[in-house]
Amino acid sequence: MFLILTISSGFGFYNMSVYMNALAAKPEFAVADISAATALMFLVSGITGLGVAPLIERYDIRWVMTGGAAVGGSSLALMGVAVDTSQVWALYAVFGFGNAAVSLIPGTTIVTRWFPGPERSVALAVVSTGLSTGGVVLTPISAVVIRDLGVELALPWFGLIFFMGISAVALTLVRGWPEGTKRGGDIGAPRPWLDWHAVRSRFFVGSGIAYILIMGAQVGAIAHLINHLEKVAGFATASASVSVLAVTSIVGRLLGGWIVTRFPIRLFTMLNIVGQWVGLTVLAFADDRFSAMGGTVLFGFTVGNLLMLQPLLLVKAYGVLRYPRVYSAAYALTTLGVAGGPLALGLLYQSFSYTMSFGVAGVCSIVALFIFYSAGPVVDVET
């Protein structure tokens, strides 16, 4: 799963900023156009994720992931030859559909099934580090390849690697359940596609709304990071910032996975929300290489942890067998922020400046802190 998330995030999540930068350089596209396409991709990914959860409960998770890799890889390959905004939007939407079946929903589900004890947070930290590794390894290479070859030649190769890499790893290395484990399909009558009891609970609603703001601010900042820092510190600093962000998120996540085994998870989540606010505020007012990198480091330490903590909170509150449907609902809710973040920051930039964009993202993080606190404590159903 580490390898699969490396590929899916390297050519998907982290590369969105690279694709936006390259496509917006064409006269037929504007930053707002590509920002809207990115928003659509995340929104489609969240909605279709609601269907991925029942599929991975009913069928072999390896074949679900292989199908997602085929869909995502095909759309990525065609993205570079899009000639108008409608084609870009359509291809981004199809990529979101495929990516939902190869990324966090199946990945975190497998971890919750295989690691039932305190080591779950460490296992999830290791697996989800693949998300950041994609940014460290693949995104800088992608940026150089697109700059040298252009999106028309580069993206077909990216799509092929996306499909071949994910499908090969899924079919040869992934196993959905440990041997002898009672599986979700063995618990009786078919369940509704959405766990209504869970999604109406106080903790789900409060944490879900908080994560809309958290991930909206986070993903919006990541999508615009290169554009923002290139204007204040130059291309070299902007390119390096993506790798710095990924490396610090790896370090932060691995430390966080260990800390959560010894520290209250709710309090640790709130501390990371505060950290995101500080990092975004520093980035908002960055005006040289030092402040740009300082803000990126502060922001990066929270990026990986906040993404990792959501599944840990949900499986702790609702249990392993309910987890896929609960997390897919939370994932769909969160994508409202993930989809809206890049678009909102793009519109704020066009109307005002990136100082305003990143400053508003920081304020959203503080609002999320109070909402998350109001959701109340996490009741551990597994103890």
Stockholm file with secondary structure:
# STOCKHOLM 1.0

chainA/1-383         MFLILTISSGFGFYNMSVYMNALAAKPEFAVADISAATALMFLVSGITGLGVAPLIERYDIRWVMTGGAAVGGSSLALMGVAVDTSQVWALYAVFGFGNAAVSLIPGTTIVTRWFPGPERSVALAVVSTGLSTGGVVLTPISAVVIRDLGVELALPWFGLIFFMGISAVALTLVRGWPEGTKRGGDIGAPRPWLDWHAVRSRFFVGSGIAYILIMGAQVGAIAHLINHLEKVAGFATASASVSVLAVTSIVGRLLGGWIVTRFPIRLFTMLNIVGQWVGLTVLAFADDRFSAMGGTVLFGFTVGNLLMLQPLLLVKAYGVLRYPRVYSAAYALTTLGVAGGPLALGLLYQSFSYTMSFGVAGVCSIVALFIFYSAGPVVDVET
#=GR chainA/1-383 SS CHHHHHHHIIIIITHHHHHHHHHHTSTTCCHHHHHHHHHHHHHHHHHHHHHHHHHHHHSCHHHHHHHHHHHHHHHHHHHTTCCSHHHHHHHHHHHHHHHHTTSHHHHHHHHHHHCCSTTHHHHHHHHHHHHHHIIIIIHHHHHHHHHHHCHHHHHHHHHHHHHHHHHHHHHHHCCSSCTTCCCGGGSSSCCCSSCHHHHTSHHHHHHHHHHHHHHHHHHHHHHHHHHHHHHHHCHHHHHHHHHHHHHHHHHHHHHHHHHTTTSCHHHHHHHHHHHHHHHHHHHHTCCSHHHHHHHHHHHHHHHHHHHHHHHHHHHHHHCTTTHHHHHHHHHHHHHHHHHHHHHHHHHHHHHTCHHHHHHHHHHHHHHHHHHHHHTCCCCCTTC
#=GC SS_cons         CHHHHHHHIIIIITHHHHHHHHHHTSTTCCHHHHHHHHHHHHHHHHHHHHHHHHHHHHSCHHHHHHHHHHHHHHHHHHHTTCCSHHHHHHHHHHHHHHHHTTSHHHHHHHHHHHCCSTTHHHHHHHHHHHHHHIIIIIHHHHHHHHHHHCHHHHHHHHHHHHHHHHHHHHHHHCCSSCTTCCCGGGSSSCCCSSCHHHHTSHHHHHHHHHHHHHHHHHHHHHHHHHHHHHHHHCHHHHHHHHHHHHHHHHHHHHHHHHHTTTSCHHHHHHHHHHHHHHHHHHHHTCCSHHHHHHHHHHHHHHHHHHHHHHHHHHHHHHCTTTHHHHHHHHHHHHHHHHHHHHHHHHHHHHHTCHHHHHHHHHHHHHHHHHHHHHTCCCCCTTC
//
